Amino acid sequence: MLTAISMSAIATNGVVPAGGSYYMISRSLGPEFGGAVGLCFYLGTTFAGSMYILGTIEILLTYMVPKAAIFVADKKEDELDALLNNMRVYGTCCLAIMSVVVFVGVKYVNKLALVFLACVILSILAIYAGVIKTIFDPPYFPVCMLGNRTLKNHQFDKCNKIEVIDNITVTTQLWNLFCDGSQLNATCNEYFVNNNVTELQGIPGLISGVISENMWSTYGPLGMLVEKSNLPSVEGGDPTQDIYMPYVVNDITTFFTLLVGIYFPSVTGIMAGSNRSGDLRDAQKSIPIGTILAITTTSIIYITSVVLFGACIEGVLLRDKFGDSVKGNLVIGTLSWPSPWVIVIGSFFSCCGAGLQSLTGAPRLLQAIARDGIVPFLQVFGHGKANGEPTWALLLTAGICEIGILIASLDAVAPILSMFFLMCYLFVNLACAVQTLLRTPNWRPRFKYYHWALSFLGMSLCLAIMFISSWYYAIVAMVIAGCIYKYIEYRGAEKEWGDGIRGLSLNAARYALNRLEDAPPHTKNWRPQLLVLLNVDSDQAVKHPRLVSFTTQLKAGKGLTIVGNVLQGTYLTKESESKKAEQNIKAAMSAERTKGFCHVVVSSNLRDGVSHLIQSAGLGGMKHNTVLMAWPGAWKQSNDPQSWRNFIETIRETTAAHQALLVAKNVDSFPTNQDRLGEGTIDVWWVVHDGGLLMLLPFLLRQHKVWRKCKMRIFTVAQMDDNSIQMKKDLQMFLYHLRLDAEVEVVEMHDNDISAFTYEKTLVMEQRSQMLKQMHLSRTEREREIQSITDESRSSIRRKNQGPAENASLSRQSSTTEDAQEDEAQLIHDRNTASHATINDKVDAEPEQVHMTWTKDKLLTERNRNRECNANVAVRDLFNMKPNQTNVRRMHTAVKLNEVVVNKSQGAHLVLLNMPGPPRNRGGDENYMEFLEVLLEGLNRVLLVRGGGREVITIYS
């Protein structure tokens, strides 16, 4: 009744087409739940058809025409097998006939339903009339008892051991069943000798008071003798021989939960109307009224029948499943008036009608699931005849129904369908409760007599009955439903029905976000929440899809991932491109199985767009704490210096936001999710202690199957005066406390004199930086000027590398000149740096408004007049300067560290390096790019890591 109330509320909340309960669940809880529960309910309905057909055959062979049995048992122990084989043969024939009737058309089933209903009503009325008749005229229904044991009344006609015929005492047929001969002195069973035979009235009547004995349970194991406890009995004999005696025994192990599972299918018909919702004229009106009235009526009939049977019939006869203790096996039929055949025929047609209803409803349910397309391999069953009849679904239903018939045992089939029905009822209640609690505007059922508490109570009772009746069948049903759910989720449920689960997720997300806002997250809960800065080309296709692959490998679907992209322009003009870029990014994320969100921003310039993403991506407490981006590999060849300037500004903004930064160099050579790297290493160069993020990243990568076989190596750099042995021990102990398995190596770097190569690199870097910023040359001219600078630099280096005496003399002669030139050059450098800072601060300003050493007008004038001359003068002026000593030291460090890293880690699958911070003075940004380029030279896969300062103790907890 609780389920019917929930179902009525859902059914009156909109149009209910074909599919009934499946339609209601799927539209309320989503396609995944709908498909899983719908298929389980389909299987339950199909097996219900098997159960009803088996019930039909059992009535036919047990009560109506027992002689029609094809298989006859020669031994007592073979009787059950013979019965099951007969049910398999006749059940298959009955299934074929019913399938033909359903195939011909549902209208014939509806016509036959009226006939079946009339038979059922007549049989029920006959039972009530018979019960009333027992008050003043109980039927004669003897049961033969030996001691307190019930005997099968099959092979004897009189309930006596002996009888007197013509004054001669002779033995009866019963005597021959327990003794080895018909003589009075024959050897007999000890229990037979010690106990008397009595005849018990099987149906004493309604006012006999037998209900007081039947109120208490009498469960027992398989083979337990059916006994009447208040009859005298003397134990004796060999209990192992009792199975060969004509005693009535339990054919199965009985207990309360088992009987609940067997009884429950009798109330599963409440969904018959909803399953045929597509054939109803007004489903919203018919389903609530018809279902609730049907449940009320059947509940009254079931309860009164149980009470009346218990008040009229002896307990030993009630527990005699096949009626072996009486002649004719018509136990319940004897109660019917005016004839036992009324209830027999009524039961027969009742089972036939229920079987036809199952074979009618199940194919329509499968057809509705197939037409929704949420389970691809079932779509073929969505087709049928021209009038919409589900032909292919009917064939599959008949095939599955045949499986239940081959099982043949009602006691084995009943718990199977009970589980599937209970699971369906559970989710109907859940759907109603979720919709009620969410209070969505669309939840406006016409049926008003519902409440979420009633739905939760019904859901809890369904779950409890599942495990009470058969816990292992319950687990199997849940596993089947879970597999279907995951399959639909894996295939991608493309249907969007505005289900309640999404609404529940929204409420849960809102609650969680509010909780996160209550207090700042503890460092113990820190994990990399990524903002991935992804670039797209002119066609809005993803430039570096391997960056998305690397995100999946690093996150493994855990935590927050936001993939962002910036388009330059205005949203009004770039709306279509923005949507296309978003679709392409989502497609790339789906292909790489990256679970996260996509955020495309349109901004007037790329720098502001990236800044907006870093500041505003995420919601509330669910914000990113780490930015992942690709190294701008073509920054040297680019005509527009704004690309690498944006890169450096991104570094500055992540540092200001206290966010970690990951920069992947040569990201297109990183492995895909389908690759499996062999045995190799992930090398971590721990130059600066930045909070442990360098240690955490390899651990996270190795959780993914791509990097699983890789080993972790930690390199740390020591100076000559450091205690390298102690540093290694300390680092090993540090890793031990972090529960990380890695090899440790301390690399010593000698503080040698600055080499000529370093000097040359630094000089070229500064010269190019100054000259190219002053002269807006074309790409061809720029390359020519760079080459001339390099040639001049090499000649100067060769002069510096001459003999010591010559160098000393040359140094003494030019010391005064060099000091003056150094001051002049430094002044030029500072002035140029200031001017370039002005350029950076005023990008949109006109060139003539900026104070520069070289303006564009001056450059064009000079170029037209004497271009080569000016260029040569500029080169000579630049080479008269000395490089900044700080730049030389930094370049020297980069060169030496690069040599060491390449020597140790050139064959590593991945190298992780501390990322040095950019200069405070923006005039040295290009120098900074040169430093990084030199630091990464010769390495294939590199991940530069810069900590944000908030992940300090994350991996200690």
Secondary structure, DSSP 8 states (H G I E B T S, - for coil): -HHHHHHHHHHTTS---TTTHHHHHHHHH-HHHHHHHHHHHHHHHHHHHHHHHHHHHHHIIIII-GGG-S---SSGGGHHHHHHHHHHHHHHHHHHHHHHHHHH-HHHHHHHHHHHHHHHHHHHHHHHHHHHHTTTS----EEEEETTEEB--SS-SSS-SEEEETTEEEE-HHHHHHBSSSSTTS-B-HHHHHS-EEEEES---TTS-THHHHTS-----TT-B-B-TTS-----S-GGGGGGSSB-B-SS---HHHHHHHHGGGGGGGGHHHHTGGG-S-HHHHHHHHHHHHHHHHHHHHHHHHHHHHHHS-HHHHT-TT-TTSTTS-TGGGGSSS-HHHHHHHHHHHHHHHHHHHHHHHHHHHHHHHHHTSSGGGGGGG---TT---HHHHHHHHHHHHHHHHH--HHHHHHHHHHHHHHHHHHHHHHHHHHHHHT-TT---S-----HHHHHHHHHHHHHHHHHH-HHHHHHHHHHHHHHHHHHHHH--------HHHHHHHHHHHHHHHHHHHS---GGG----EEEE--B-TTS-BS-HHHHHHHHHHHTT-S-EEEEEEEES-HHHHHHHHHHHHHHHHHHHHHTT--SEEEEEEESSHHHHHHHHHHH-SBTTB---EEEEE--TTTTT-S-THHHHHHHHHHHHHHHTT-EEEEEETGGGS--TT----S-EEEEE--S--SSHHHHHHHHHTTSTTTTT-EEEEEEEE-TTS-HHHHHHHHHHHHHHTT---EEEEEE-------HHHHHHHHHHHHHHHHHHHS---HHHHHHHHHHHHHHHHHHHHHHTS-HHHHHHHHHHHHHHHHHHHHHHHHHHHHHHHHHHHHHH-TTS-GGGS--SS-HHHHHHHHHHHHHHHHHHHHHHHHTS---HHHHHHHHHHHHHHHHHHHHHTT-SEEEEE-----SSGGGHHHHHHHHHHHHTT-SSEEEEE--SS-TTGGG-
